[in-house]
Amino acid sequence: MPQKAKKPCAHPGCPQLVTDGRFCINHQNDGQKQRRERDQYYDEIVRNQKTKSFYKSRAWQAARRRALIRDHYLCQDCLKEGRITQADTVHHRVEISKDWSKRLDIDNLISLCASCHNAHHGGRMTIIYH
């Protein structure tokens, strides 16, 4: 039987080649950590029907629109860096899972581009509610 083709380890910058899985022996824990973080995010956000319903509500749509208008539809993080980027996401500075009462507080909302929003969440954001 032909041998499987080797592919690079999924850890950024790692030169090791692997035949099974995504990570080399040295970075297998990274894969497990990523899986745990992804599962935790899924459990907290996707499975949480209260949160899911909130992001589909008219109240959220109105608050989101107010934040985008206030910020002129520009990513506030990019502006701080001197870049002009259109915002397509509104981020809660204090996550709603941490303080539900701030979910519609305009002072808790900031307009961001997808890239900056993902950076705020450590790259774990895969679902963006509009």
C-alpha positions as CSV (number, residue, x, y, z in Angstrom):
1,M,0.0,0.0,0.0
2,P,1.4,3.5,-0.9
3,Q,2.5,5.6,2.0
4,K,0.5,8.8,2.8
5,A,1.9,12.0,1.6
6,K,3.5,14.1,4.3
7,K,2.1,17.6,5.0
8,P,3.4,20.5,7.2
9,C,2.5,20.7,10.8
10,A,-0.5,23.1,11.3
11,H,1.4,25.0,14.0
12,P,2.5,28.4,12.5
13,G,6.2,28.4,11.5
14,C,6.8,24.7,12.4
15,P,8.8,23.0,9.6
16,Q,8.0,19.4,10.7
17,L,6.1,17.2,8.3
18,V,3.4,14.9,9.5
19,T,1.6,11.9,7.9
20,D,-1.3,11.5,10.4
21,G,-3.3,14.3,12.0
22,R,-2.6,18.0,11.7
23,F,0.1,18.6,14.2
24,C,3.6,17.1,14.8
25,I,4.5,15.4,18.1
26,N,5.8,18.7,19.5
27,H,2.5,20.5,18.8
28,Q,-0.2,17.9,19.4
29,N,-1.2,19.7,22.5
30,D,-1.9,22.8,20.4
31,G,-4.5,20.8,18.4
32,Q,-6.1,19.6,21.6
33,K,-6.2,23.2,22.9
34,Q,-7.7,24.5,19.7
35,R,-10.4,21.8,19.8
36,R,-11.2,22.6,23.5
37,E,-11.4,26.3,22.7
38,R,-13.6,25.7,19.7
39,D,-15.9,23.4,21.7
40,Q,-16.1,25.9,24.5
41,Y,-17.0,28.7,22.1
42,Y,-19.6,26.5,20.5
43,D,-21.1,25.6,23.8
44,E,-21.2,29.2,25.1
45,I,-22.4,30.9,21.9
46,V,-23.9,28.6,19.4
47,R,-25.8,26.3,21.9
48,N,-26.9,29.3,24.0
49,Q,-30.4,30.0,22.6
50,K,-30.9,33.1,24.7
51,T,-27.8,34.6,23.1
52,K,-28.7,33.4,19.6
53,S,-32.2,34.9,20.0
54,F,-30.8,38.2,21.2
55,Y,-28.6,38.5,18.0
56,K,-31.7,38.1,15.9
57,S,-33.8,40.6,17.9
58,R,-35.0,44.0,16.6
59,A,-33.5,45.6,19.7
60,W,-30.0,44.3,18.8
61,Q,-30.4,45.3,15.1
62,A,-31.3,48.9,16.3
63,A,-28.4,49.1,18.8
64,R,-26.0,47.7,16.1
65,R,-27.2,50.3,13.6
66,R,-26.8,53.1,16.2
67,A,-23.2,52.0,16.9
68,L,-22.3,51.8,13.2
69,I,-23.8,55.2,12.5
70,R,-22.0,56.7,15.6
71,D,-18.7,55.2,14.3
72,H,-19.4,56.3,10.7
73,Y,-19.3,52.6,9.6
74,L,-15.5,52.6,10.2
75,C,-13.4,50.1,12.2
76,Q,-12.4,51.9,15.3
77,D,-9.3,49.7,15.9
78,C,-8.1,50.3,12.4
79,L,-8.6,54.1,12.8
80,K,-6.4,54.0,15.9
81,E,-3.7,52.5,13.6
82,G,-4.2,55.1,11.0
83,R,-6.1,52.8,8.5
84,I,-9.5,53.4,7.0
85,T,-11.5,50.1,7.0
86,Q,-15.2,49.6,6.7
87,A,-16.7,48.1,9.8
88,D,-19.0,45.1,9.3
89,T,-19.3,43.9,12.9
90,V,-20.3,45.5,16.1
91,H,-18.4,44.1,19.1
92,H,-19.4,44.0,22.8
93,R,-16.5,45.4,24.8
94,V,-17.8,43.4,27.8
95,E,-19.1,40.1,26.4
96,I,-22.8,39.5,27.0
97,S,-22.0,36.2,28.6
98,K,-20.1,38.2,31.3
99,D,-22.7,41.0,31.8
100,W,-26.1,40.5,30.1
101,S,-27.3,44.0,31.2
102,K,-24.8,45.7,28.9
103,R,-26.0,43.9,25.8
104,L,-27.7,47.0,24.4
105,D,-25.5,49.7,26.1
106,I,-24.2,51.9,23.2
107,D,-21.1,52.6,25.3
108,N,-20.3,48.9,25.4
109,L,-20.4,48.6,21.6
110,I,-17.6,49.3,19.1
111,S,-17.7,49.0,15.3
112,L,-14.9,46.7,13.9
113,C,-13.9,45.0,10.7
114,A,-14.0,41.2,10.7
115,S,-10.2,41.0,11.1
116,C,-10.1,43.2,14.2
117,H,-13.2,41.4,15.6
118,N,-11.4,38.1,15.2
119,A,-8.3,39.5,16.9
120,H,-10.4,40.6,19.9
121,H,-11.6,37.0,20.2
122,G,-8.2,35.4,19.7
123,G,-9.2,34.1,16.3
124,R,-12.0,31.9,17.7
125,M,-14.8,33.8,16.1
126,T,-16.2,31.8,13.2
127,I,-19.8,32.9,13.4
128,I,-20.6,36.6,13.1
129,Y,-24.2,37.6,13.9
130,H,-25.4,40.7,12.1
